[in-house]
Amino acid sequence: MSADGRTWGGRFEGAVADLTLQYTAGMDRDLWEFDIAGSIAHARMLGRQGIIPAADADAIIAGLEAVREQFRRGEVAWRPELEDIHTHIEVLLRERIGEPAGRLHTARSRNDQVALVNRMAVRALCDDAAAALRELIAVICDLAERHAADPMPGYTHVQRAQPITLGHHLLAYGEMLLRDRDRFRDCRRRTNVMPLGSGALAGSPYPLDREMVARELGFDAVSRNSIDATSDRDFVAEFCFAAAMTQVHISRLAEEIILWASAEYAFVRLPDAFATGSSIMPQKKNADVAELARGRAGRLVAELTGILVTLKGLPLAYDRDLQEDKSYYLAAGRTLIPTLQIFAAMLPALEFDLPRMREAAGQGYALATDIADYLVKKGMPFRQAHAVVGGLVREAESRRCELNELPFEVYRAASPLFEPDVLAITVESALAARDIPGGTAPRRVREAAAELRALLA
């Protein structure tokens, strides 16, 4: 290490320009916990394998534990000239234990050291995201069970389509978020391969026990190819994709909350704790949490795009471009996880106007499909039934009434298959009729919520 703290300074005579130091500074200052844990495991293995003296390994481990406490107490000041978190830790260790600190970097390169820290950090973010999703899905299951039989209009093309229940609607987001949780768990599995021991790109000439280090650090396996291990950032892109997809799902839910809270829908009242007002219009209550979550989907799409564009033209093995990887996955985690946490807190506080939703569920000719199904069950081909009911809708529109407000004589004139019981078709009967797995019948909604909850266990 050179006098100015550069780990690579031996080959250089002149000083590095301040602009260069600033431009090349790492974005990894928050990753000290992972770097120290990796370094402790590496030092323990070096000592046990006799690669460095056991006494030096013990001194390094004790010194690193002391440095970790410095970080935990917030006593470490960031020094831009030290380039990155790895150098900060190495300098702090040298200040504590002196010459033995120089043996810590034996049998490793900055390349496999960085790859290790990235994998540990992304692994932890996958765990945090999966845990936050689990809590949010559990909240959705609670709400779905509570509202399993509460009708609301279902929409396609933002037009009222068929009656559904609020519980059924909410469970659709539960299914999306369960897939998201599974993506993070899959990402974790692929991330959880230990690269340390790959060196700069060619492996190590020392008798390393890579499996020992992997076990200590909780990795499932060690990497098979040293070139790939030091240059692979698929796991970063995969994490960013999982984060972007999750935020997009949250954005869709946010959009519905925003619409439902409007006077035009009036399906939900926003709790004061998760809304803001207007600086000029005293009556306003704005869905700012939902709006910001919707807006921040753009950030996460940008992080995914950023890492993919960074990777697309890189030759093997390591290139300094890869330093940018941390900015993408750290920013993705900082955006996504608080979003999941605040939605888990906000959703139970929403005040649904259930009578209003029930009324809307039967409006806009939402029962038209059920009337067509009535004719089909009496033997009429569906396409013919579709045309017959389309004529009834036109008649109801001309009379400015709903389908169930038409006189029975109008139904009988449209088809002799109609009996007076057609007027008994209601929102509740429409819901009850869809009593199949995946349907909106209340008992099926309760079953689906229970199954989804079981998958979280």
N, C-alpha and C positions, 0 to 999 in steps of 0.2 A: 504494500500500500504506500502511495506517495505521501509526501509531507502534508499535502493539502487534502488528504482523505480519499483521493482517487484510488480505486482498486485496480485500475488499469494504467496508472500513470508512469510506469517504468520506461515505456518506450518513447515517451514524450519529453521534450526539453522545454518548450514554451508553455506559458500559462494559457488556459482556456478562456476565451472571451466570456465576459459576463452574460452577453446575449445568448451565447451557446449554452451556458449553464442554465439559464432561465428556460430556454426553449426545450432542452432535453431533460429537464427535471421530471422525475417520476410522479405518477398520480396514485401512489400506493401507500401513502402515509397511514391510512387506516387499517392496513393489513399486517401490522406488527405482531398481533397475536398468532397468526398463522406462520409467519416467518420464524418466530421464536420457537414455536412448537416443532416445526420442521427441523430447525437447527439443533434443538436438543436431541431429537431422535437420531439425527445424523451423527452428532458427536458421540452419543452412547454407542452406536454401532461401530464407529471408528475405533473407539477404545476397546470394545469387546473383541474386535477382529485383530487387534494389535497393529492397526495401521498408524495410530498415534499412541503415545504413552498413556496408560490408563489414568495416571495422575493428571495429565493435561486434559483428558476427556472429562474427568470429574470437576476440574476447575472451570472448564468451559460451561458445563451444565449448571454449576452453581452460579456462575457469572450471568448466564442467560436468564436464569430464574430471577436474579436480582434486577436485571434490566427490565424484565417483564413487569415486576412490581413498580419500577419507575414509570413505565407507560401507564399502568393502571392508576397510579396516583396523579397522573397528569403532569409529571415533572420533566418531561422531555420536550425541549424546544426544537422546532423544525429548523434545520440548517440547510438552506438551498444548495450550498456548495457541496454537500454530501450526496447529492444526486438522487438517491432513492432510499426507501425504508431499510433495505438490506445493508447499505453502507452505514446508515445511522446506527443500526444495531451492532454492527461489527466494530464501529468506533467506540460506542459505549462499552462494549465488552472489553476492548483493549484498554480503555481507561480504568477498568475495574481489575483485570487480572494480568495485564501486561502481555509478555511475549507468547504465552500459550494460545492467546486469542487468534494468532496467525495460523494456527493449525486447523481451525474450524473449517476453512474452505478447502481442505484436502479432499480430493476425490469428488468434487462437485464443481460445476460451472454456474455462472450466473444464469445461464439459459435453463438448466434443469431446476435450479433453485426457484426461478420465477414461475416456471411451469407448475411446480409443486404448490406454491402459494396460490396461484390462480385456481388450481383444482380444489384446494381446501376451501377457498373463499366461495367459489361457485357452489360447491357441495353444501356449505352452510346456508347460502341463499336459497338453494332448492329446499332445504329443510324448513327454513323460515316461511317460504311461500306456501309450501304444502300445509304447514301448520295453520297459517292464516286462512287458507282456503277451507281447511277442515272446519274451522270455527264459523266461517261464513255459510258454508253449506248446512251446518247444523242449525243455524238461525233460520235459513230458508225452509228446512224441514219442519221446524217448529211452526212457522207461519203457515206452511202448506197444510199441516194437520189442523190448525185452528180454523182455516178458511177452506177446508175441503169441500164444503157444500155451499159456499157463498158464490152466487152467480155473478158473472161479468160478461161483457161482450168480448168475443175473440175477434181478432182483426186479421185480414190480409189486405195488402195494398193500402193500409191505413183506412180501410173501410170495414164497417161492422160485417162480420161474416157469419159466425155461429155462436150460440151461447157456450161458455166454458165456465169453469170455476176459477176463482182467484188462486186457490191452492194449486190447481193444475198449471196455471200460467207461471206462478213462481217456481214450481218444480222444473220448468223448462230451463230456467237459469241454474238450478241446482245440477241438472245434467251437464250443462256446459262447463260449470265450474269443477265438477267431478273429473271430466276429461282433462281440464287444466291441471288439476292436482296430479293426475296420472302422468301427464307430460313432465311435470317437475320431478316426479319419482323416477321416470325413465331417464331423464336427463342426469339425475344424480347417479344412477347406476352406471351410465357410460362415463361420467366424470370421475368416478371413484376408482381410477387406475393410477398407480403411483409412477411418476416419471423420474424421480430422483435416482441418480445412478446412470443417467443417460449422458452426463457430461455436456460438453458444448453441442455435440451432435453424434459422436462416434462411440459413446460408452466410456467405461473407465478401466484403466489398467490395474486397479487395486482390487483385492479380494473382498468385495463388498457383500454384505448380507442384506440384499434389497428387501427380501421377504420380512426380515426382522423390523426394518423401518416401516414397511407397509402395515404390518400388524400394529405397531405402536401408534401409528397415525390413523388407523381405522380404514385403510384402503382394502378393497376386495382382491386386488391383483397388482402385479407390476407390469409396466409397459413391455411389449415385445420388440419394439423397434425404436432405437434411440433417436433416429432422425425425426420420425413422426412424433415421438414423445416431446421433443423440444419445440416443434413447430406447430403442433396441432392446437387449434382453437375452436374446433367444432363444438366443443362443449359450451363455449362462450356464446357462439351463435345460437345453439340450441336453447340455452337458458334465455337469451334475449327473445327468441321466437316464442317460447312458452310464456314469457312475461307479456309480450305484445299481444298474443292471442287472448290471454286472460284479461288484460286491460280493455281490449276490444269488446269482450263479453260484458265487462262491467260498464263500458260506455253504452252498450245497447240498453242495459237495465237503467242506467242513468237517464237516458233519453226518454224512457217510458215514465220514470218518476217525474221528470220535468213536464211532460205532456199531461200526465194525470193530475198534477198539482195546478194546472191552468184552470181558469174559469170555464173554458170551453168543455173540458172533460169533467173537472170537479170530482174526481175519484178519490183524491187523497188530500189531506191537510198536512203541511210540512210542520214538523216539530220545531219550536223556536231554537233548540240547541243545534240544529243542523241547517239553519237558514240564515239569511241576512236581509237587511232592508235596503231602501233606496235613500240616497242623500237628498232627493228632491220630492219624491212621491211617498207620502206617509203611509199609504195603504199597502205598499208593496211588501211581499215576502218572497224572496228569491231563492231558488234551489241551487245555491252556489256550490255546495258540496258535490251535487250531481253534475253540475255544469263543469266544474274543474276536473272531475274524474273523466268526463267525456273529452274535455280538451287535452288531458294528459295522455290519452291514447296516442295522440300524435307524437309525443315524446318517445314512447316506447317503440313505435314503428320506426322512428328515426334511429334509435339505438340499434335495432336489428339491421336496418339498412347500413348503418355505419360499419358494423363489424363485418358484414358481408362484403362491402366494397373494399375494406381494408385487406381482407384475405384474398380477394379475387385474383390479384396479379403477383402474389408473392412466390418467389422460387424457394426451394428447400435450401437450408433448414431455417435457422432463426434469422429474422431481420428486425431492425429497430422499430419498424412499423407496428410490430406486435405489442409494443408498449402501450398503444392506444386501447388495447383490449379491456383494460381495467376501467377506463372511463365509461365504456358501454355497459358492462355488467353491473358496476356499482351504481350507476345512474338508474338503470332499470330496476334494481332492487329498492333504491331509495324512493322511487315513484310508486311501484306496484304495492309493496307490502303495507305502507300506511293507507293506501286506497282500500285494500281488503279489510283492514282493521276498522276504518271509519264506516264502511258499509255494514259490517257486522254489528256496529253500534247503532247505526241510523235506521236500518230496516225495521227492527222491532218497535221503534218510536213513531213510525208512520201511522197516521190515523186514517184508515180507509173509511170512506162513506159507503157502507155496504148497501143501504137502501137505494142510493143513487146508482150504484153499479148494477144492482138487481133490475132497476127500471130500464137502464140502458141495454141490458142483455136481451130484452124482448123487443127492442125498437129496431127500426131500420130493416124490417123484413128478415130478421135474423133467423126466423123459424121456417123460412122458405124451403131449405133442404129437407127438414123433417116432414114437411107436407109432401114433397116429392117422394120421399121414402115411404110415406103412407100409401101412395098410389102404387109404388113398386111392390110393396108387400101384398097388394091385391092383384098383382099379375101384370101391371103395365110396364113396358120397357122403360128403363130410366130416361133415355133421351126424350121419349114422348112425355113422360112425367115432368121432365125439366121444362118442356115447352108449355105444358098446361099450367104449371105453377108460375112460369114467367108471365103468362097472361093474367093470372090472378094478381101478381105484383103490379102490373100496369093498371089494373082496375082499382087496386087499393091506392095507388098513387093518385089516380084521377079523383078518388073520393077523399083523399087526404086522411087515410086511416091506416091502421095496421092490419095485417092479414087476419088475425083472429077477431077483428071487428067487422069483417065482411059478413053480410047475411048468408045463411046456409044456402039460400036459393042460388046465389052467385057461384058457390062451389059446385052444386049439383048441375048447373048449366055448363060448367067447364068440363065435368066428367060425371057420368052416372056411377062411377066407383066410389064417389064420396058419400060418406054417411055422416050423420050428425056428430059422431064422436070426433070428427076432424077438428071441431072447435075446442076439443079438450086438450089439444096439443099446446103445451106451455113450455116455458123455460125449464121448469123442473123436470117435465117428462122428456124433454130433449136431452138434458144432462143424464137422466137415469138410463136412457136408451143406449148410451155409449159405455156400456158396462162390459168392456173387454180390456185385457191388459194393455196399458198405455192410453186408455181412454179417460175422458173427463168425468165419468160417473164418480160421485163422491167416495164410494167405497174403494174404487180403483185409485183415486188420488191418495187416500190414506195408506193403501197398500204400497204405492210407489214411494211415498215419503218414508215408510218403514224400511223398505228395501234400500233406499238411498242412504238412510241413516246407518243401516247395518254395514254398508260398504265403507263407511268412515271408521269403523271399529278396528 
